[in-house]
Amino acid sequence: MRNLKTLHISDIMADVLRSKAILVGSPTLNNGIFPPVGAFLTYLKGLRPKNRIGFAFGSYGWGGQAVKEMETIMNDLGWDMPVEGVKIQYIPDEEELDKVKEAGKKLGEVIKKE
């Protein structure tokens, strides 16, 4: 796990280029992706890493567009998206947390097969 708030983006990219799967999370802010995550994805688009598994997740208050925007970028990169992204409004309840855990299990199974 890498934190865009505490690590330099180029250090994170070095890890991304060695990874099979890239999971990106962002809250929706002003109907879009949180700016630091948007910068990360812009950098990523420039590098165009291939043959990756992608997954987007995030939270929102009323719009929820960030997950769809992140998925669009991953699809544009040609990444495999075997599990539908997860977006949660406000604070997750137990059912939503179970949904996230299930998505994680499915991703784990796909990654093991690679």
N, C-alpha and C positions, 0 to 999 in steps of 0.2 A: 504494500500500500504506500502510495506517495501523496504528499500534501503540497499543493501548489502554493500554499501560504508560507510554508517553511523551507521548501527546497527550490533551488533555481531550476527554471524550466529546462535548461540544457542538460542538467543532471538527470531529470526525469526522462527526457527523450532518450538518453543512453540506455536506460532500463527498458523503455518501450521498444526500442529496436532489437532487444534480446528476448522479448516476451512473445508467447504464443497468443495470449488473450489480453485484451485491454478493456477494462471496465472503467467507465467514466461517469461520474456523478456530478449533478449540478442542480441547485434550486432554480426555479424560474424567477427571473428578476426583470421587471419592466417588459414582460411578454417575450423574454429571450433567455439565453444562457448567461449565467453569472460571468462577468467580464474576465476574471482570471482563467476560467475554464474555456471561454471563447478564445483567449489568446493561445492557450495550449493547443486547442483544436486547429487554429490557424497555422501554427508552427507545424503541427502534425500533417496537415494537408500539404504543406510545402515539401516535407520529407517523403510522403507517399509510401509508407511501409506496406508491403503486400503480405498476403497469406496470413492474416490475423483473424482471430475470433473477437468480435466486438459485442459490448453490452452497455446499454445506457440506463441510468437510474436517476431519480431526482424527486424533489418535493416542490410543492407549489401552494399558493394561497387561492388563486381564482383562475389562472390561465393554464398552466401546465404545459407550455410549449417547449421547454428546454429538452425534455427527453426526445421528442420527435425531431428537433433540430440536430441533436447529437447523433441520432440514428441515421438521419439523412447524410451527415458527413461520413459516418462509417460506411454506409452503403455506397457513397460516391467513391470511397477508397477501395471498394470491391471486397470488403471484409465479409466473412461469414457471420450471420446474425442468427444463431440457432435458437435463441431464447428471446421472447418479446421483452422489451424494456419495461421497467417498473417505475410508475410515478405515483406518489402518495400525497394526498392533500393534507396539509397541516401536520399534525403529529400522528404517527401510525398507531393503529389499534392492534390487538393480538392477531386478528385475521390478516391484516396487511403485513405484519411481521412474518407470519407463516408463509405468505405469498413470496416475500423476499427470500426467505430461507429455501423455499422450493425452487425458485429461480437459480439460486446459488448451487443447489444440488445438481440441477440439470446442467448448468455450465461446467461444474466439476466433472461430470460424466463425459461431456463432450471433449474437454481438455485432456482427460486421461486417454481418450482414444487417439489423440493426435500424436 
